[in-house]
């Protein structure tokens, strides 16, 4: 490895570490309920993607839905002002799962 490559690698590593520190500082300033709620919605979207696949990936969707349920039902009001919205989303994705499972061919 040439000296220029080593300097570039060290500079790139320094930049990556600084970016990581910046991201951690920004994340520390966001209430945990907001971050957790965003992750819940990511799992909801994952379930929806698997339900809308052709054919539906029911096993995958069920896992994502169960994860949403664990968080929403387990944390309840600790999720803050979005807790009711998240409960409604959980109910809706569960209903969609049952409806799609009723019409889907076995995996």
Backbone as JSON Lines, residues from 0, in Angstrom:
{"i":0,"aa":"X","n":[0.86,-1.17,0.0],"ca":[0.0,0.0,0.0],"c":[0.9,1.23,0.0]}
{"i":1,"aa":"X","n":[0.6,2.19,-0.86],"ca":[1.4,3.4,-0.92],"c":[1.02,4.34,0.22]}
{"i":2,"aa":"X","n":[1.88,5.32,0.43],"ca":[1.62,6.29,1.51],"c":[0.33,7.07,1.22]}
{"i":3,"aa":"X","n":[0.07,7.38,-0.04],"ca":[-1.17,8.1,-0.39],"c":[-2.39,7.27,-0.05]}
{"i":4,"aa":"X","n":[-2.32,5.95,-0.33],"ca":[-3.44,5.06,0.01],"c":[-3.64,5.01,1.51]}
{"i":5,"aa":"X","n":[-2.57,4.93,2.27],"ca":[-2.66,4.86,3.73],"c":[-3.26,6.16,4.27]}
{"i":6,"aa":"X","n":[-2.83,7.29,3.72],"ca":[-3.36,8.58,4.16],"c":[-4.85,8.69,3.82]}
{"i":7,"aa":"X","n":[-5.2,8.21,2.61],"ca":[-6.61,8.25,2.23],"c":[-7.44,7.37,3.14]}
{"i":8,"aa":"X","n":[-6.95,6.15,3.42],"ca":[-7.67,5.24,4.31],"c":[-7.85,5.85,5.69]}
{"i":9,"aa":"X","n":[-6.81,6.49,6.22],"ca":[-6.89,7.11,7.54],"c":[-7.86,8.3,7.51]}
{"i":10,"aa":"X","n":[-7.81,9.08,6.45],"ca":[-8.72,10.21,6.32],"c":[-10.17,9.73,6.19]}
{"i":11,"aa":"X","n":[-10.4,8.69,5.41],"ca":[-11.74,8.14,5.24],"c":[-12.25,7.59,6.56]}
{"i":12,"aa":"X","n":[-11.38,6.93,7.33],"ca":[-11.77,6.4,8.63],"c":[-12.1,7.53,9.59]}
{"i":13,"aa":"X","n":[-11.3,8.57,9.6],"ca":[-11.58,9.74,10.45],"c":[-12.93,10.37,10.08]}
{"i":14,"aa":"X","n":[-13.19,10.5,8.79],"ca":[-14.47,11.07,8.33],"c":[-15.64,10.19,8.76]}
{"i":15,"aa":"X","n":[-15.48,8.89,8.62],"ca":[-16.55,7.96,9.0],"c":[-16.81,8.01,10.5]}
{"i":16,"aa":"X","n":[-15.74,8.09,11.29],"ca":[-15.91,8.17,12.74],"c":[-16.59,9.47,13.15]}
{"i":17,"aa":"X","n":[-16.23,10.56,12.52],"ca":[-16.87,11.85,12.82],"c":[-18.34,11.83,12.43]}
{"i":18,"aa":"X","n":[-18.65,11.23,11.3],"ca":[-20.05,11.11,10.88],"c":[-20.83,10.27,11.89]}
{"i":19,"aa":"X","n":[-20.22,9.2,12.39],"ca":[-20.87,8.36,13.38],"c":[-21.12,9.14,14.67]}
{"i":20,"aa":"X","n":[-20.15,9.9,15.1],"ca":[-20.31,10.72,16.31],"c":[-21.42,11.76,16.12]}
{"i":21,"aa":"X","n":[-21.47,12.38,14.95],"ca":[-22.53,13.36,14.66],"c":[-23.9,12.7,14.71]}
{"i":22,"aa":"X","n":[-24.02,11.53,14.1],"ca":[-25.3,10.82,14.09],"c":[-25.72,10.46,15.52]}
{"i":23,"aa":"X","n":[-24.79,10.02,16.33],"ca":[-25.1,9.67,17.72],"c":[-25.55,10.9,18.5]}
{"i":24,"aa":"X","n":[-24.9,12.04,18.28],"ca":[-25.3,13.28,18.97],"c":[-26.71,13.68,18.58]}
{"i":25,"aa":"X","n":[-27.01,13.6,17.28],"ca":[-28.37,13.96,16.82],"c":[-29.4,13.0,17.39]}
{"i":26,"aa":"X","n":[-29.11,11.71,17.38],"ca":[-30.04,10.71,17.89],"c":[-30.28,10.89,19.38]}
{"i":27,"aa":"X","n":[-29.25,11.27,20.11],"ca":[-29.4,11.49,21.56],"c":[-30.37,12.63,21.86]}
{"i":28,"aa":"X","n":[-30.57,13.53,20.92],"ca":[-31.47,14.66,21.12],"c":[-32.92,14.36,20.76]}
{"i":29,"aa":"X","n":[-33.2,13.18,20.27],"ca":[-34.56,12.8,19.86],"c":[-35.16,11.93,20.96]}
{"i":30,"aa":"X","n":[-36.4,12.23,21.38],"ca":[-37.02,11.39,22.42],"c":[-37.08,9.93,21.97]}
{"i":31,"aa":"X","n":[-36.81,9.01,22.89],"ca":[-36.81,7.58,22.58],"c":[-38.15,7.14,22.01]}
{"i":32,"aa":"X","n":[-39.26,7.7,22.49],"ca":[-40.58,7.29,21.99],"c":[-40.71,7.55,20.5]}
{"i":33,"aa":"X","n":[-40.08,8.61,20.01],"ca":[-40.13,8.92,18.58],"c":[-39.33,7.9,17.79]}
{"i":34,"aa":"X","n":[-38.15,7.57,18.27],"ca":[-37.3,6.6,17.58],"c":[-37.96,5.23,17.55]}
{"i":35,"aa":"X","n":[-38.49,4.8,18.7],"ca":[-39.15,3.49,18.77],"c":[-40.38,3.48,17.87]}
{"i":36,"aa":"X","n":[-41.17,4.54,17.89],"ca":[-42.35,4.61,17.02],"c":[-41.97,4.51,15.55]}
{"i":37,"aa":"X","n":[-40.87,5.15,15.17],"ca":[-40.39,5.05,13.78],"c":[-40.01,3.62,13.43]}
{"i":38,"aa":"X","n":[-39.39,2.93,14.36],"ca":[-39.03,1.53,14.12],"c":[-40.29,0.66,14.01]}
{"i":39,"aa":"X","n":[-41.28,0.95,14.83],"ca":[-42.54,0.21,14.74],"c":[-43.13,0.39,13.35]}
{"i":40,"aa":"X","n":[-43.13,1.6,12.84],"ca":[-43.7,1.84,11.51],"c":[-42.86,1.17,10.43]}
{"i":41,"aa":"X","n":[-41.56,1.06,10.64],"ca":[-40.72,0.32,9.7],"c":[-41.1,-1.15,9.66]}
{"i":42,"aa":"X","n":[-41.37,-1.72,10.83],"ca":[-41.82,-3.12,10.89],"c":[-43.2,-3.28,10.26]}
{"i":43,"aa":"X","n":[-44.07,-2.31,10.46],"ca":[-45.39,-2.3,9.83],"c":[-45.23,-2.32,8.31]}
{"i":44,"aa":"X","n":[-44.37,-1.47,7.8],"ca":[-44.12,-1.42,6.35],"c":[-43.55,-2.74,5.84]}
{"i":45,"aa":"X","n":[-42.66,-3.33,6.62],"ca":[-42.1,-4.63,6.25],"c":[-43.2,-5.67,6.13]}
{"i":46,"aa":"X","n":[-44.12,-5.68,7.09],"ca":[-45.25,-6.61,7.03],"c":[-46.09,-6.36,5.79]}
{"i":47,"aa":"X","n":[-46.35,-5.1,5.5],"ca":[-47.17,-4.75,4.33],"c":[-46.49,-5.19,3.03]}
{"i":48,"aa":"X","n":[-45.18,-5.04,2.96],"ca":[-44.44,-5.47,1.77],"c":[-44.59,-6.98,1.57]}
{"i":49,"aa":"X","n":[-44.44,-7.74,2.65],"ca":[-44.57,-9.19,2.53],"c":[-46.0,-9.61,2.22]}
{"i":50,"aa":"X","n":[-46.97,-8.88,2.75],"ca":[-48.37,-9.21,2.44],"c":[-48.72,-8.9,0.99]}
{"i":51,"aa":"X","n":[-48.07,-7.9,0.42],"ca":[-48.4,-7.51,-0.96],"c":[-47.56,-8.25,-1.99]}
{"i":52,"aa":"X","n":[-46.66,-9.12,-1.55],"ca":[-45.84,-9.9,-2.49],"c":[-46.73,-10.87,-3.26]}
{"i":53,"aa":"X","n":[-46.25,-11.33,-4.4],"ca":[-46.97,-12.33,-5.2],"c":[-46.16,-13.6,-5.26]}
{"i":54,"aa":"X","n":[-46.51,-14.61,-4.61],"ca":[-47.62,-14.74,-3.65],"c":[-47.22,-14.09,-2.32]}
{"i":55,"aa":"X","n":[-48.19,-13.83,-1.47],"ca":[-47.88,-13.21,-0.18],"c":[-46.92,-14.09,0.64]}
{"i":56,"aa":"X","n":[-45.97,-13.45,1.28],"ca":[-45.01,-14.15,2.13],"c":[-45.55,-14.1,3.56]}
{"i":57,"aa":"X","n":[-46.47,-15.03,3.85],"ca":[-47.21,-14.98,5.1],"c":[-46.33,-15.2,6.33]}
{"i":58,"aa":"X","n":[-45.37,-16.1,6.24],"ca":[-44.49,-16.36,7.39],"c":[-43.69,-15.1,7.72]}
{"i":59,"aa":"X","n":[-43.16,-14.47,6.69],"ca":[-42.39,-13.24,6.9],"c":[-43.27,-12.12,7.44]}
{"i":60,"aa":"X","n":[-44.45,-11.99,6.87],"ca":[-45.39,-10.96,7.33],"c":[-45.79,-11.19,8.78]}
{"i":61,"aa":"X","n":[-46.02,-12.44,9.13],"ca":[-46.43,-12.77,10.51],"c":[-45.35,-12.37,11.5]}
{"i":62,"aa":"X","n":[-44.1,-12.61,11.16],"ca":[-43.01,-12.24,12.06],"c":[-42.98,-10.73,12.27]}
{"i":63,"aa":"X","n":[-43.08,-9.97,11.19],"ca":[-43.06,-8.51,11.3],"c":[-44.27,-8.01,12.1]}
{"i":64,"aa":"X","n":[-45.44,-8.6,11.86],"ca":[-46.65,-8.2,12.59],"c":[-46.51,-8.54,14.07]}
{"i":65,"aa":"X","n":[-45.97,-9.7,14.38],"ca":[-45.76,-10.06,15.78],"c":[-44.79,-9.11,16.46]}
{"i":66,"aa":"X","n":[-43.76,-8.67,15.74],"ca":[-42.81,-7.71,16.3],"c":[-43.5,-6.38,16.59]}
{"i":67,"aa":"X","n":[-44.35,-5.94,15.67],"ca":[-45.13,-4.7,15.9],"c":[-45.99,-4.88,17.15]}
{"i":68,"aa":"X","n":[-46.66,-6.03,17.25],"ca":[-47.51,-6.3,18.4],"c":[-46.74,-6.28,19.71]}
{"i":69,"aa":"X","n":[-45.56,-6.89,19.71],"ca":[-44.75,-6.91,20.94],"c":[-44.43,-5.49,21.4]}
{"i":70,"aa":"X","n":[-44.07,-4.65,20.48],"ca":[-43.71,-3.28,20.84],"c":[-44.93,-2.45,21.22]}
{"i":71,"aa":"X","n":[-45.95,-2.49,20.39],"ca":[-47.14,-1.65,20.63],"c":[-47.87,-2.09,21.88]}
{"i":72,"aa":"X","n":[-48.12,-3.38,22.01],"ca":[-48.86,-3.86,23.17],"c":[-47.98,-3.87,24.42]}
{"i":73,"aa":"X","n":[-46.72,-4.15,24.24],"ca":[-45.81,-4.2,25.39],"c":[-45.49,-2.84,25.96]}
{"i":74,"aa":"X","n":[-45.38,-1.84,25.1],"ca":[-45.01,-0.51,25.57],"c":[-46.22,0.39,25.82]}
{"i":75,"aa":"X","n":[-47.32,0.13,25.14],"ca":[-48.55,0.88,25.37],"c":[-48.38,2.39,25.33]}
{"i":76,"aa":"X","n":[-48.83,3.04,26.37],"ca":[-48.82,4.51,26.43],"c":[-47.41,5.09,26.5]}
{"i":77,"aa":"X","n":[-46.43,4.26,26.79],"ca":[-45.05,4.76,26.83],"c":[-44.59,5.22,25.46]}
{"i":78,"aa":"X","n":[-45.32,4.84,24.41],"ca":[-44.99,5.29,23.06],"c":[-45.44,6.72,22.81]}
{"i":79,"aa":"X","n":[-46.07,7.32,23.8],"ca":[-46.43,8.74,23.71],"c":[-47.67,8.99,22.89]}
{"i":80,"aa":"X","n":[-47.74,10.19,22.33],"ca":[-48.96,10.6,21.63],"c":[-49.3,9.76,20.4]}
{"i":81,"aa":"X","n":[-48.34,9.0,19.89],"ca":[-48.6,8.16,18.72],"c":[-49.11,6.77,19.1]}
{"i":82,"aa":"X","n":[-49.26,6.49,20.39],"ca":[-49.62,5.14,20.81],"c":[-50.96,4.7,20.23]}
{"i":83,"aa":"X","n":[-51.94,5.57,20.17],"ca":[-53.25,5.18,19.61],"c":[-53.13,4.9,18.11]}
{"i":84,"aa":"X","n":[-52.41,5.74,17.41],"ca":[-52.2,5.54,15.97],"c":[-51.51,4.2,15.73]}
{"i":85,"aa":"X","n":[-50.54,3.88,16.56],"ca":[-49.82,2.61,16.4],"c":[-50.71,1.42,16.72]}
{"i":86,"aa":"X","n":[-51.58,1.55,17.7],"ca":[-52.54,0.46,18.0],"c":[-53.48,0.25,16.81]}
{"i":87,"aa":"X","n":[-53.94,1.34,16.22],"ca":[-54.82,1.23,15.05],"c":[-54.09,0.59,13.87]}
{"i":88,"aa":"X","n":[-52.85,0.98,13.68],"ca":[-52.05,0.39,12.59],"c":[-51.87,-1.11,12.82]}
{"i":89,"aa":"X","n":[-51.63,-1.5,14.06],"ca":[-51.49,-2.92,14.38],"c":[-52.78,-3.68,14.08]}
{"i":90,"aa":"X","n":[-53.9,-3.12,14.48],"ca":[-55.19,-3.76,14.19],"c":[-55.41,-3.9,12.69]}
{"i":91,"aa":"X","n":[-55.1,-2.86,11.94],"ca":[-55.3,-2.88,10.49],"c":[-54.41,-3.91,9.8]}
{"i":92,"aa":"X","n":[-53.14,-4.0,10.2],"ca":[-52.25,-4.95,9.54],"c":[-52.62,-6.38,9.93]}
{"i":93,"aa":"X","n":[-53.1,-6.58,11.15],"ca":[-53.57,-7.91,11.54],"c":[-54.79,-8.3,10.72]}
{"i":94,"aa":"X","n":[-55.7,-7.39,10.53],"ca":[-56.9,-7.66,9.73],"c":[-56.51,-7.98,8.29]}
{"i":95,"aa":"X","n":[-55.59,-7.19,7.75],"ca":[-55.14,-7.45,6.38],"c":[-54.51,-8.82,6.27]}
{"i":96,"aa":"X","n":[-53.73,-9.21,7.26],"ca":[-53.09,-10.52,7.26],"c":[-54.15,-11.63,7.21]}
{"i":97,"aa":"X","n":[-55.17,-11.53,8.06],"ca":[-56.21,-12.55,8.1],"c":[-56.94,-12.62,6.76]}
{"i":98,"aa":"X","n":[-57.25,-11.47,6.19],"ca":[-57.96,-11.45,4.91],"c":[-57.11,-12.05,3.79]}
{"i":99,"aa":"X","n":[-55.83,-11.68,3.75],"ca":[-54.96,-12.2,2.69],"c":[-54.69,-13.69,2.9]}
{"i":100,"aa":"X","n":[-54.5,-14.09,4.14],"ca":[-54.27,-15.51,4.41],"c":[-55.46,-16.34,3.98]}
{"i":101,"aa":"X","n":[-56.66,-15.8,4.13],"ca":[-57.86,-16.52,3.74],"c":[-58.01,-16.73,2.25]}
{"i":102,"aa":"X","n":[-57.34,-15.89,1.46],"ca":[-57.44,-16.01,0.0],"c":[-56.17,-16.53,-0.65]}
{"i":103,"aa":"X","n":[-55.1,-16.64,0.13],"ca":[-53.79,-17.03,-0.44],"c":[-53.65,-18.54,-0.5]}
{"i":104,"aa":"X","n":[-52.85,-18.96,-1.44],"ca":[-52.49,-20.37,-1.52],"c":[-51.46,-20.66,-0.45]}
{"i":105,"aa":"X","n":[-51.37,-21.89,0.04],"ca":[-50.37,-22.22,1.07],"c":[-48.98,-21.95,0.55]}
{"i":106,"aa":"X","n":[-48.08,-21.5,1.48],"ca":[-46.69,-21.23,1.09],"c":[-45.93,-22.5,0.88]}
